[in-house]
């Protein structure tokens, strides 16, 4: 993994962690508003949005990891096909 890839995955992991904290805080906030239905409705909508954001971040992380593994396998495959013939010359 290149340095840029490592930084990108670390940034994604940090965003995922922050989003999880935000979700937990929003859950607490929504529960505290049980006596104020309009505000609770708004807080729940924000909670749903935060959960959707988390799902998107996780999908992006998974997709990036799969693409990275696929790219490494392809490079390894190319190298293994090229190196033996190059070494035999």
Secondary structure, 3 states (H helix, E strand, C coil): CCHHHHHHHHHHHHHHHHHHHHHHHHHHHHHHCCCCHHHHHHHHHHHHHHHHHHHHHHHHHHHHHHHHHHHHHHHHHHHHHHHHHHHCC
